[in-house]
Amino acid sequence: MSADIFPTQKQKEAKGFHKLAQEIRVLKIGITGASGAIGVPLIKRLIKANNTAHINIYQRMSSISSPRLKLLEERYRENLKFFRGNSFSLDPYFDFVSNSDAIFHLALDSRNNFASHSINEINQYLLLNNTVITAILASIANHQVKPFIFSSSYGIYFHLCQPRLNTKCTEEDLSFLSPDLVAYAKKYAEFIRCLAEDTFIHQLPIKKMVELARDYLAKNDQIIRYSGHPLYAIQKLINEMVIQDDLRAISLRIGNNYGEDDAPDRIVPMLINLVGKGGVQKIYNEKRSFIYQDDIVEILLRSILMCMQDLKKEQKVITVAHPDIISTFDVACKIKSLTSSETILVPEEIIQNRHLDLDLSRMNQYLQMDANNLVSLPEGLNRTIKSLQHNLN
């Protein structure tokens, strides 16, 4: 890894910095969610920094046919080792963790995303996503504590806050959430931690672990059923609470990431597609913070360095976003300008759109990332559009 992980002179002169920068080049990095919008550029950056990089990928059975994962495997075959899960044994999780020096937990299934779905679909969603975190915690209990980076979401602020909120959100302060929702999440997180401990101590098979989790969800679904919040954000909050102080961990509440490696069903590629269709297009209009993929990868690598320096078993929660808040309609207008499109864009009516003042001080304090120096939206969009056009050609 080059010494630009911390670009400031102060950090470059810090005791042990060069040693850490060299150490990260030879770490065996474990990644869940490797084919996602963060996983792909992270893998490319790690291999670019060290062409002999060793990267372990945990792969769920449901993602074996993923085209993006197959492309990664074909291109970086010498660098990647796959640990494929199954329904019977924790061994793939144990092997994945034991063979990794540090872990990026980026995976989260975003299907069945809203609480308007049936309770069976909601429970299946929570079950699917918590199986991975439970098994990883059980596996880590069997090995030394490792640096653990979790990609959370600033959706915890934007989607879970109470309607009256219009204040600065800090990481430890959860007063902006519904007390009932916080209580539910804490209770569920405690259940997952206990389940992970039991799974490790008693070597429970995956099927038994899933059965216990399903029973719990069936008995404790009231808050999720009636909350009306996006499950994606609820799941991120639960995972943060699961991690707590059991690991040397950093949870990054990341804004809407985008870039050349974005998947076609995500916000920016969808907006680019709509703007290119011509005619009249209605645009979903909600304020967001958009952060470019290269900045996120840089933040992830700095987070690993931070965990290597700090050996305490505790979780730090850091909000990672661009300071500029912009509506999705305005993003579409910028895309239209950059592409000289003649499409007529019409904003959909906003039912409720909160303005949140995100506290980005920790991003600077802990990771030495000045929010004002992040890639600007016009520059990032221009790169993304060129990449998508190149791929189409």
Phi and psi in degrees as a GROMACS rama.xvg file:
@    title "Ramachandran Plot"
@    xaxis  label "Phi"
@    yaxis  label "Psi"
@TYPE xy
-70.0468  161.178  SER-2
-76.2864  13.8554  ALA-3
-90.4828  7.97432  ASP-4
-59.9734  -44.5435  ILE-5
-111.227  108.568  PHE-6
-80.6832  -14.5036  PRO-7
-79.2925  147.02  THR-8
-61.2688  -37.0661  GLN-9
-58.059  -44.3768  LYS-10
-71.2217  -36.5003  GLN-11
-63.9658  -30.9509  LYS-12
-88.9275  -5.56131  GLU-13
-62.6634  144.81  ALA-14
-59.5005  128.593  LYS-15
82.0166  -1.24452  GLY-16
-61.2705  -48.7712  PHE-17
-62.4135  -37.4991  HIS-18
-63.2081  -43.0028  LYS-19
-65.701  -41.5013  LEU-20
-61.9962  -35.1094  ALA-21
-74.6643  -37.8804  GLN-22
-61.7863  -39.583  GLU-23
-66.0316  -23.0109  ILE-24
-66.8496  -29.3802  ARG-25
-107.428  5.49987  VAL-26
-67.1714  145.465  LEU-27
-86.5613  109.338  LYS-28
-94.4932  127.405  ILE-29
-99.6898  134.653  GLY-30
-133.027  128.734  ILE-31
-102.017  147.205  THR-32
75.0886  35.3965  GLY-33
-65.1253  -26.2067  ALA-34
-91.0738  4.93749  SER-35
-83.2895  -177.208  GLY-36
-68.9811  -18.1559  ALA-37
-100.304  -39.2196  ILE-38
-61.0323  -43.4685  GLY-39
-62.3474  -53.1412  VAL-40
-66.2013  -28.4983  PRO-41
-63.7517  -45.7385  LEU-42
-61.9343  -44.4971  ILE-43
-60.0838  -41.4522  LYS-44
-67.0873  -42.3333  ARG-45
-62.1393  -42.0336  LEU-46
-74.5731  -33.6942  ILE-47
-63.4831  -37.3661  LYS-48
-73.5868  -27.8179  ALA-49
-153.231  105.523  ASN-50
-69.6807  -5.51249  ASN-51
-108.013  18.7282  THR-52
-55.1593  142.636  ALA-53
-109.342  113.554  HIS-54
-122.276  122.351  ILE-55
-95.7936  134.476  ASN-56
-121.553  122.17  ILE-57
-87.6311  129.514  TYR-58
-126.124  120.401  GLN-59
-73.2529  155.518  ARG-60
-57.0849  -34.7349  MET-61
-70.5205  -14.0877  SER-62
-106.983  7.37401  SER-63
-61.698  -32.1947  ILE-64
-90.2372  9.63715  SER-65
-61.7608  120.952  SER-66
-61.0458  -38.7932  PRO-67
-64.8784  -37.6505  ARG-68
-69.8209  -36.9683  LEU-69
-64.6294  -39.274  LYS-70
-64.0777  -41.2713  LEU-71
-60.9944  -44.122  LEU-72
-63.352  -40.4026  GLU-73
-67.7157  -39.9621  GLU-74
-78.9069  -36.3938  ARG-75
-120.796  38.4711  TYR-76
-52.4098  -38.6418  ARG-77
-72.4025  -19.1692  GLU-78
-101.869  -18.963  ASN-79
-106.462  138.983  LEU-80
-125.412  127.315  LYS-81
-100.584  136.961  PHE-82
-118.314  105.552  PHE-83
-97.2486  122.996  ARG-84
-73.2048  163.326  GLY-85
-145.218  178.353  ASN-86
-89.8232  1.65883  SER-87
-114.993  -29.6682  PHE-88
-137.09  149.308  SER-89
-85.5461  -3.32852  LEU-90
-54.4694  -43.0666  ASP-91
-59.6833  -37.0916  PRO-92
-66.4846  -46.3411  TYR-93
-59.0579  -44.2037  PHE-94
-65.7785  -41.5097  ASP-95
-59.9499  -47.1929  PHE-96
-69.9008  -44.6764  VAL-97
-66.4003  -26.644  SER-98
-91.3425  1.78888  ASN-99
-114.287  136.279  SER-100
-85.0694  -25.0952  ASP-101
-151.899  151.147  ALA-102
-128.272  130.843  ILE-103
-104.278  113.086  PHE-104
-96.3589  95.1348  HIS-105
-105.868  -10.7035  LEU-106
-80.4293  135.464  ALA-107
-161.23  117.714  LEU-108
-69.536  125.312  ASP-109
-102.859  10.8488  SER-110
-74.2539  165.737  ARG-111
48.2482  53.7927  ASN-112
-80.564  -19.1641  ASN-113
-118.614  150.548  PHE-114
-74.3186  8.20282  ALA-115
-80.5403  -10.2543  SER-116
-72.9686  168.17  HIS-117
-64.5825  157.075  SER-118
-64.2935  -30.2555  ILE-119
-64.8923  -40.9379  ASN-120
-66.4635  -40.0836  GLU-121
-62.594  -48.0693  ILE-122
-62.1656  -38.8832  ASN-123
-64.5107  -37.5263  GLN-124
-62.448  -51.1064  TYR-125
-62.5325  -39.1191  LEU-126
-63.3503  -45.6592  LEU-127
-60.0274  -45.9837  LEU-128
-77.2  -30.423  ASN-129
-85.0334  -17.1507  ASN-130
-58.5304  -42.0889  THR-131
-66.5293  -50.1331  VAL-132
-65.6236  -36.3203  ILE-133
-63.6279  -46.3295  THR-134
-66.6328  -37.2149  ALA-135
-66.2056  -42.6869  ILE-136
-62.8228  -41.0947  LEU-137
-62.6333  -38.1523  ALA-138
-69.8902  -41.1963  SER-139
-64.9689  -32.6298  ILE-140
-61.0122  -22.7988  ALA-141
-89.2772  -3.95718  ASN-142
-138.664  175.384  HIS-143
-66.3183  152.7  GLN-144
-67.0272  130.189  VAL-145
-116.928  155.098  LYS-146
-56.4513  132.631  PRO-147
-134.324  116.764  PHE-148
-111.511  123.061  ILE-149
-111.523  127.459  PHE-150
-87.1974  96.708  SER-151
-85.4513  -159.613  SER-152
-145.773  142.382  SER-153
-72.8569  -2.03102  TYR-154
-59.264  -20.7997  GLY-155
-58.2974  -36.8461  ILE-156
-77.6559  -51.8817  TYR-157
-72.5499  -31.4039  PHE-158
-107.282  -22.5882  HIS-159
-105.007  -8.28594  LEU-160
-71.0539  157.663  CYS-161
-74.2042  147.684  GLN-162
-55.6839  -30.9929  PRO-163
-78.0979  -9.4405  ARG-164
-65.3628  133.089  LEU-165
-153.552  49.4583  ASN-166
-132.203  172.014  THR-167
-70.0305  132.898  LYS-168
-98.9649  126.067  CYS-169
-108.009  160.876  THR-170
-68.7052  -39.8813  GLU-171
-81.4508  -25.755  GLU-172
-81.5234  112.76  ASP-173
-106.176  19.7612  LEU-174
-67.4644  -14.9948  SER-175
-79.8536  -4.112  PHE-176
-99.7453  157.868  LEU-177
-62.1228  128.623  SER-178
-55.9335  -36.7917  PRO-179
-64.933  -39.5614  ASP-180
-67.6506  -41.6355  LEU-181
-61.8016  -44.2348  VAL-182
-62.0731  -42.1439  ALA-183
-62.1921  -47.2895  TYR-184
-62.4649  -42.6404  ALA-185
-63.8035  -42.0315  LYS-186
-65.1866  -42.8286  LYS-187
-67.8759  -40.3846  TYR-188
-61.7558  -41.2585  ALA-189
-64.0411  -38.9077  GLU-190
-60.7733  -43.4791  PHE-191
-63.8793  -42.3651  ILE-192
-61.0382  -44.2366  ARG-193
-64.2649  -39.6296  CYS-194
-65.0548  -40.1157  LEU-195
-62.9154  -40.8185  ALA-196
-64.9572  -45.0089  GLU-197
-64.0338  -39.3903  ASP-198
-60.9164  -40.873  THR-199
-70.1749  -49.1191  PHE-200
-65.638  -44.4233  ILE-201
-98.2727  1.56463  HIS-202
51.5437  51.1473  GLN-203
-66.2296  139.788  LEU-204
-69.3354  158.353  PRO-205
-54.633  -44.1436  ILE-206
-59.648  -39.0433  LYS-207
-68.3989  -40.9461  LYS-208
-60.6002  -45.4189  MET-209
-64.5756  -39.5242  VAL-210
-62.1952  -44.0497  GLU-211
-64.2253  -41.3236  LEU-212
-65.6686  -40.2906  ALA-213
-63.832  -41.0221  ARG-214
-62.3774  -41.4296  ASP-215
-62.1831  -46.6843  TYR-216
-62.587  -37.6359  LEU-217
-64.0518  -27.2465  ALA-218
-95.9352  -9.03909  LYS-219
-136.534  51.5169  ASN-220
-106.392  2.33828  ASP-221
-63.4935  -44.9183  GLN-222
-65.2758  -44.4522  ILE-223
-65.5427  -39.046  ILE-224
-61.2141  -38.2303  ARG-225
-109.318  -1.41035  TYR-226
-72.1354  -33.666  SER-227
75.4929  5.67368  GLY-228
-87.3496  153.035  HIS-229
-61.3149  131.101  PRO-230
-63.6952  -30.2035  LEU-231
-55.5369  -48.061  TYR-232
-70.2359  -38.3978  ALA-233
-61.4105  -43.7849  ILE-234
-63.204  -39.7801  GLN-235
-61.7954  -44.0005  LYS-236
-61.0101  -44.3155  LEU-237
-60.8015  -44.3414  ILE-238
-63.248  -39.1769  ASN-239
-57.5622  -44.1059  GLU-240
-69.981  -31.0204  MET-241
-63.9258  -44.8064  VAL-242
-66.9501  -49.4817  ILE-243
38.7292  -124.216  GLN-244
-109.872  23.3146  ASP-245
-84.4572  -12.9584  ASP-246
-133.188  162.919  LEU-247
-81.2918  90.016  ARG-248
-131.045  152.324  ALA-249
-129.651  126.454  ILE-250
-103.16  121.058  SER-251
-102.28  113.492  LEU-252
-83.5221  94.6478  ARG-253
-91.3435  138.828  ILE-254
-71.2716  -174.33  GLY-255
-66.7433  106.54  ASN-256
-85.2129  149.537  ASN-257
-153.987  167.365  TYR-258
156.848  -170.59  GLY-259
-61.6754  -27.182  GLU-260
-98.4772  16.5332  ASP-261
-67.8606  148.617  ASP-262
-80.2697  149.899  ALA-263
-63.7213  -19.8092  PRO-264
-95.2001  13.4413  ASP-265
-99.4891  170.62  ARG-266
-56.6589  -55.8057  ILE-267
-65.3354  -47.7731  VAL-268
-58.8874  -36.5529  PRO-269
-65.8666  -39.9154  MET-270
-66.5045  -40.8911  LEU-271
-60.4856  -41.7241  ILE-272
-64.0552  -44.0978  ASN-273
-63.7291  -43.6818  LEU-274
-63.5118  -30.5235  VAL-275
-83.5743  -4.90571  GLY-276
-78.2319  -23.6907  LYS-277
82.332  177.567  GLY-278
70.9804  -148.187  GLY-279
-109.266  127.187  VAL-280
-126.083  127.283  GLN-281
-82.4213  135.006  LYS-282
-116.61  124.566  ILE-283
-57.2158  129.425  TYR-284
-117.798  98.6776  ASN-285
-143.165  140.78  GLU-286
-76.6777  135.417  LYS-287
-141.207  170.191  ARG-288
-115.627  125.01  SER-289
-109.068  126.461  PHE-290
-123.651  131.645  ILE-291
-73.6773  147.172  TYR-292
-59.3087  -36.6855  GLN-293
-64.0113  -36.5062  ASP-294
-67.2306  -39.0565  ASP-295
-65.2312  -44.0717  ILE-296
-60.2909  -42.9963  VAL-297
-58.8475  -42.716  GLU-298
-65.1931  -40.3413  ILE-299
-60.363  -44.4249  LEU-300
-67.4073  -39.3113  LEU-301
-65.5896  -32.9984  ARG-302
-64.6316  -39.9945  SER-303
-62.9872  -43.9516  ILE-304
-59.6533  -40.1319  LEU-305
-63.4272  -42.4467  MET-306
-65.9683  -34.3524  CYS-307
-68.9384  -32.4488  MET-308
-77.36  -36.3344  GLN-309
-105.197  111.157  ASP-310
-90.4775  3.67819  LEU-311
-68.7204  143.365  LYS-312
-85.0283  89.1159  LYS-313
-155.705  158.392  GLU-314
-104.161  131.751  GLN-315
-107.073  132.75  LYS-316
-105.58  124.144  VAL-317
-129.372  126.466  ILE-318
-80.5078  127.368  THR-319
-123.713  105.625  VAL-320
-158.798  167.193  ALA-321
-83.4449  139.714  HIS-322
-66.0878  -21.1438  PRO-323
-83.2461  119.982  ASP-324
-96.9825  128.195  ILE-325
-139.916  147.143  ILE-326
-78.011  153.641  SER-327
-63.1536  -30.1987  THR-328
-65.5544  -42.9045  PHE-329
-65.7018  -33.6412  ASP-330
-62.5335  -44.5778  VAL-331
-60.5288  -38.3934  ALA-332
-65.3405  -37.9654  CYS-333
-64.9512  -40.4916  LYS-334
-63.347  -41.699  ILE-335
-59.554  -42.2783  LYS-336
-65.8742  -42.4868  SER-337
-68.2552  -28.925  LEU-338
-102.539  -0.939543  THR-339
55.1785  36.5212  SER-340
-74.1339  149.05  SER-341
-101.246  7.58638  GLU-342
-61.882  138.771  THR-343
-91.8797  121.093  ILE-344
-102.361  131.657  LEU-345
-124.129  123.015  VAL-346
-75.4032  135.112  PRO-347
-73.4899  150.289  GLU-348
-64.3875  135.753  GLU-349
-86.721  120.578  ILE-350
-74.4601  -47.5417  ILE-351
-153.296  124.355  GLN-352
-137.295  105.969  ASN-353
-81.1749  146.98  ARG-354
-104.864  118.684  HIS-355
-114.365  138.337  LEU-356
-96.5129  96.9709  ASP-357
-72.7402  135.687  LEU-358
-90.3809  108.041  ASP-359
-104.194  15.6047  LEU-360
-65.1818  -34.3688  SER-361
-69.2242  -31.1598  ARG-362
-60.1021  -36.9924  MET-363
-78.5708  -46.7292  ASN-364
-62.4383  -48.7021  GLN-365
-92.1715  -34.8848  TYR-366
-108.835  -1.6759  LEU-367
55.6781  39.1844  GLN-368
-112.863  109.908  MET-369
-78.0509  118.679  ASP-370
-57.4881  -29.5529  ALA-371
-75.7972  -10.875  ASN-372
-101.822  6.69758  ASN-373
-70.9091  159.649  LEU-374
-57.91  130.23  VAL-375
-70.5651  156.224  SER-376
-61.7068  -45.9744  LEU-377
-58.4967  -42.0836  PRO-378
-66.0356  -45.27  GLU-379
-64.0001  -41.0155  GLY-380
-64.0337  -40.8344  LEU-381
-61.0335  -45.0947  ASN-382
-62.5516  -42.6766  ARG-383
-65.4779  -44.2868  THR-384
-61.6594  -45.8356  ILE-385
-60.8175  -39.9525  LYS-386
-66.3616  -44.1298  SER-387
-65.1775  -39.2409  LEU-388
-65.1964  -39.9216  GLN-389
-62.5121  -42.5672  HIS-390
-65.3411  -36.839  ASN-391
-68.0149  -34.1281  LEU-392
